[in-house]
Amino acid sequence: MSNPNLKENKFKRALAVPFRDVVKVLSKPLYVKLQYRYITHHPCNLKHPKRYTEKLQYLRLFVYPKNPLVSQCAGRVGVRDYVKDKGYENTLIPIYGVYDSVDEIPFPALPNQYAMKCSHASGFNEIVFDKSKIDVEKTRKRFKKWLKTDYGKKTCEPHYSPIKPQIIVEQFLEENGHAPVEYKIHVFNGKARCLYVVTGRGTDIRYTQLYTDWTPFDGSQFNGWKKADVCPKRPENFDEMIKMAETLASPFPFVRVDLYSINRKIYFSEMTFTPAKGTLILDDDATDFVMGEWLQIPKLNSK
C-alpha cells in the first residue's frame, strides 16, 4: 500500500511556487529543508540525519558539490572517461558524436534510431525511434533551451553546475524489439545493497524493488510507482554487474549505478548521486531509517 503522504496539497503548492526561487537564492539549506518537508511531510535534520533521504540531502548540499569527481561522473560525457579508467570501456554504449551545439549535429547522417542526451542534466533527453518523423526544428529549439539551463542551479543539486553542457548522441539500445530492462543498483559505502528493475518502458512501465539477493524489497517502493506483476528474471551475469557497480561506486558514500544486460552483455547507462533529489516517499517509512543505517558519511560523523 502506497504511503498516504503521496497526496499533494495543491493549495500549499500554489502558495509556495512564487517564493521558491527567492528562498533558493537566499539560503540553499533552507530551500532544501522546506522542499524536503513539503514533499515527504517529514522535517529534515541536517545536523543529525538518520533517514536515508535526509542523508541524501546532506550529500546534496555539503559533500558532493565539493567533489569534482562527482561532477565528472554525474555528466554523461565525463563519466565515460571514468568508466574507461576503471577498466569497463567495453560496457560503454557506442556513440555517434558529442556536440557543443545542436546546430553541429548532422541529422541526415544519423541512423534511423538513436538517443540524444544533454550531458549536464537529468531528463533532458530525446529518443528517436524513426528519424523520418522527427521535427528537427522543434528538437533544435528544445536542446538550445536545455543547453542554456544551469540544471544544478535549477534543481539545487550543485554538483551538476560544473558540468559542460553538451549533447551526446548514442546508439539506440533495444532488446527483442523493445526498450531494454534497466537495473538501477544502489551502492552504499562501496557495497551494493538493493536495486530496482525497470521494465515495460514505453508501454506499461514498472519499477520492481529488490535486495541484491533478488528477494523483494517492497518497503523501498517509492513515489507510488508500481512493481511488475511477475518478478523480473535475474540476469545470468548479475554477479558481474554487482562487481562493476561496486567498483565504479567505490570512491563515493552513495551512488546509484544504472546498467543494462542485453544478450548477456553489460552496458553502462549512468551514475546518479541524488536520485529524485533525495525527496523520496517510501511505501514503508521505517525503510527510510533502515537504508539510513546503511549509509555512513565520514565528514558528518567526524562532526
C-alpha positions in Angstrom: 0.0 0.0 0.0 1.4 3.4 -1.0 2.4 5.9 1.6 -0.5 8.3 2.3 1.9 11.2 2.1 1.8 10.9 -1.7 -1.2 13.1 -1.8 -0.3 16.7 -2.6 -1.9 19.8 -1.2 -2.4 21.9 -4.3 -3.3 25.0 -2.3 0.0 24.8 -0.4 1.8 24.3 -3.8 0.2 27.5 -5.2 1.3 29.4 -2.2 4.9 28.1 -2.3 5.7 28.4 -6.0 6.1 32.2 -6.2 8.7 32.2 -3.3 10.8 29.1 -4.0 13.4 30.9 -6.3 13.8 33.7 -3.8 14.4 31.2 -0.9 16.8 29.2 -3.1 18.9 32.3 -3.6 18.9 33.4 0.0 19.7 30.0 1.5 20.1 26.7 -0.2 19.9 24.7 3.1 16.6 26.4 3.9 15.3 25.8 0.5 16.2 22.1 0.6 14.7 21.7 4.1 11.5 23.3 3.0 11.4 21.3 -0.2 12.0 18.1 1.7 9.3 18.9 4.3 6.8 19.8 1.5 7.3 16.6 -0.5 8.0 14.0 2.2 6.0 15.6 5.1 9.0 15.0 7.4 11.3 17.6 8.9 14.8 17.5 7.6 17.5 17.2 10.2 20.8 18.2 8.6 22.8 18.2 11.8 21.9 14.7 12.9 20.3 12.9 9.9 19.1 9.4 10.4 16.9 8.7 7.4 18.4 7.7 4.0 16.6 10.5 2.4 17.9 13.0 5.0 21.5 11.9 4.4 21.0 12.3 0.7 20.1 16.0 1.4 23.4 16.3 3.4 25.3 14.9 0.5 23.4 17.1 -1.9 24.3 20.3 -0.1 27.6 19.8 1.7 29.6 16.9 0.2 29.0 16.2 -3.5 29.3 19.9 -4.6 32.9 19.9 -3.3 34.0 16.7 -5.1 35.0 17.3 -8.8 34.8 13.5 -9.4 31.1 13.5 -8.5 30.5 16.2 -11.1 32.6 14.3 -13.7 30.6 11.1 -13.0 27.2 12.8 -13.0 27.9 14.1 -16.5 27.1 11.8 -19.4 30.3 12.7 -21.3 32.8 12.9 -18.4 31.7 9.6 -16.9 32.8 7.8 -20.0 36.4 8.5 -19.2 35.9 7.4 -15.6 34.3 4.1 -16.7 37.3 3.6 -19.1 39.8 4.3 -16.3 38.0 1.7 -14.2 38.5 -1.0 -16.9 35.0 -1.1 -18.2 35.4 0.6 -21.6 33.7 -2.4 -23.3 30.5 -1.6 -21.5 30.1 1.9 -22.9 27.2 2.5 -25.3 28.6 3.3 -28.8 28.1 7.0 -29.7 27.8 8.9 -32.9 29.2 12.1 -31.6 29.5 14.7 -28.8 28.4 18.2 -29.7 28.7 21.6 -28.1 25.7 22.9 -30.1 22.7 21.3 -31.5 23.4 23.0 -34.8 26.6 20.9 -35.2 24.6 17.6 -35.3 24.4 16.1 -38.8 20.8 14.9 -38.5 20.5 13.5 -42.1 23.7 11.3 -41.5 22.4 9.7 -38.3 20.8 6.2 -38.3 17.1 5.7 -38.2 17.1 5.3 -34.4 19.3 7.0 -31.8 19.2 8.7 -28.4 20.1 12.4 -27.8 21.0 13.3 -24.3 22.3 16.5 -22.6 25.5 15.9 -20.7 24.7 18.2 -17.7 21.2 17.2 -16.6 18.7 14.5 -15.8 15.7 14.1 -18.1 17.0 16.4 -20.9 16.8 13.6 -23.5 15.0 12.6 -26.7 14.8 9.1 -28.0 14.3 8.9 -31.8 12.5 5.8 -32.9 12.1 6.9 -36.5 14.1 9.8 -37.8 11.7 10.4 -40.7 9.1 11.5 -38.0 11.4 13.8 -36.0 10.7 17.6 -36.2 14.3 18.8 -36.4 13.5 22.4 -35.8 11.5 21.7 -32.6 14.3 19.4 -31.5 16.9 22.2 -32.1 14.8 24.7 -30.1 14.3 22.3 -27.2 18.0 21.4 -27.0 19.1 25.0 -27.3 17.0 25.9 -24.3 18.3 22.9 -22.4 21.9 23.7 -23.1 21.4 27.2 -21.7 19.9 25.8 -18.4 22.0 25.6 -15.3 20.4 22.3 -14.1 22.3 22.4 -10.8 21.0 25.8 -10.0 17.5 25.0 -11.2 17.2 21.8 -9.0 19.5 22.9 -6.2 21.9 20.0 -6.9 25.1 22.0 -7.2 27.2 19.1 -8.4 25.6 19.4 -11.8 26.6 23.0 -12.3 30.3 22.5 -13.2 29.4 20.0 -16.0 30.0 21.4 -19.5 26.6 21.5 -21.4 26.9 19.2 -24.4 24.8 16.8 -26.4 25.8 13.2 -26.7 24.2 11.1 -29.4 24.1 7.4 -28.6 23.3 4.2 -30.3 19.7 3.2 -29.6 19.6 0.1 -27.4 16.8 -2.4 -27.8 16.1 -6.0 -26.6 13.8 -8.2 -28.7 12.3 -5.1 -30.3 11.6 -3.3 -27.0 13.3 -0.9 -24.7 15.8 -3.0 -22.6 15.4 -3.8 -19.0 17.3 -1.4 -16.8 19.0 -2.4 -13.5 19.5 0.6 -11.1 21.9 -0.7 -8.4 22.2 1.3 -5.1 25.7 1.2 -3.6 26.2 2.4 0.0 29.8 3.0 1.1 31.0 0.6 -1.6 28.5 -2.2 -1.0 25.6 -2.8 -3.3 22.5 -3.3 -1.1 19.5 -3.1 -3.3 18.2 -2.2 -6.7 15.1 -1.6 -8.7 14.4 -3.1 -12.1 12.7 -1.0 -14.8 10.6 -3.0 -17.2 8.0 -2.1 -19.8 9.4 1.4 -20.6 7.3 3.0 -23.3 4.4 0.7 -22.8 3.5 -0.3 -19.2 6.5 0.9 -17.1 7.1 -0.9 -13.8 9.7 -0.5 -11.0 10.4 -3.6 -9.0 12.4 -3.1 -5.8 14.7 -5.9 -4.8 17.6 -6.7 -2.4 20.7 -7.7 -4.2 20.0 -11.4 -3.4 16.9 -10.9 -5.6 14.3 -11.1 -2.8 11.6 -8.5 -2.7 12.3 -5.1 -1.0 8.7 -3.8 -1.2 9.2 -1.3 1.6 11.5 0.7 -0.6 8.9 1.2 -3.4 8.6 4.9 -3.7 6.5 7.7 -5.1 3.6 5.4 -5.9 5.4 3.5 -8.6 4.1 0.0 -9.3 6.2 -3.1 -9.4 5.9 -5.8 -12.1 3.1 -8.3 -11.8 5.8 -11.0 -12.1 9.2 -10.5 -10.7 11.8 -9.9 -13.5 14.2 -12.7 -14.1 17.6 -12.4 -12.5 20.3 -11.9 -15.3 22.8 -14.7 -15.6 25.6 -12.1 -15.3 24.1 -10.3 -12.3 27.1 -11.0 -10.1 29.4 -9.4 -12.7 27.0 -6.4 -12.7 27.2 -6.1 -8.9 31.0 -6.2 -9.0 31.1 -3.5 -11.7 28.7 -1.3 -9.8 30.7 -1.6 -6.6 33.9 -0.8 -8.4 32.5 2.3 -10.0 30.9 3.4 -6.8 34.0 2.8 -4.5 35.1 6.5 -4.1 31.6 7.7 -3.0 29.4 7.4 0.1 26.4 6.7 -2.1 25.6 6.4 -5.8 23.1 4.6 -8.0 24.7 2.8 -10.9 22.4 2.1 -13.8 23.2 -0.9 -16.1 21.7 -2.9 -18.9 22.2 -6.6 -19.7 21.4 -7.3 -23.3 22.1 -10.8 -24.7 24.4 -11.3 -21.7 26.4 -8.2 -22.5 26.6 -5.4 -19.9 26.1 -1.8 -20.9 26.7 1.2 -18.7 24.0 3.8 -18.6 24.7 6.4 -15.9 25.5 7.2 -12.3 23.1 9.2 -10.2 24.2 10.7 -6.8 20.9 12.2 -5.6 18.0 10.2 -7.0 14.9 12.4 -7.3 16.9 15.0 -5.3 16.6 12.6 -2.3 13.0 13.6 -1.8 11.6 10.1 -2.0 8.3 8.9 -0.4 8.9 5.3 0.5 5.9 2.9 0.9 7.2 1.8 4.3 8.5 4.8 6.3 10.6 2.5 8.5 12.6 1.5 5.5 14.0 5.1 5.3 15.7 4.5 8.6 17.0 1.0 7.6 18.6 2.4 4.5 19.9 5.3 6.5 21.8 2.9 8.7 23.5 1.5 5.5 24.8 5.0 4.6 27.7 6.3 6.7 29.1 9.7 5.9 32.6 10.2 7.3 32.5 14.0 7.2 29.2 14.0 9.0 30.3 11.5 11.6 33.5 13.5 12.3 31.3 16.5 13.3 
